[in-house]
Amino acid sequence: MQKTKMQKQKENAFGEFLDVTFQLSEEELQAIHGLIPMTQELFNRCAGKCEEIGGVRQLEELIREFPELYRVYRGGGSSVD
C-alpha cells in the first residue's frame, strides 16, 4: 500500500521532532517549552542546532515566538540580555 502525501508529511514532522529533541540539551528544551527564560545565548544555540539538523519546523516556531532574539541572531539588532 502506498503512503499518502499526508502520511509522509506526518512521518517527516515526527522524524524532525525526534531529531530536534535528541539534539537539544535539557536546558535548551526547557527554554523552548517556557520552563525557563529564553536568553539570547539559548536562542542562538537552539537556532544553530535546528539549522544544522534541518529542524525547519522548530526553527520557524522559535522565530515566531522570539522575533527579537532572531533579529540579533541574524545580526540585525542588539541584545538586552
Buried (B, 14 or more C-beta within 10 A) or exposed (E): EEEEEEEEEEEEEEEBEEBBEEBBEEBBBBBBEEEEEBBBEBBBBBBEBBEEBEBBBBBEBBBEEBEEBBBBBEEEEEBEE
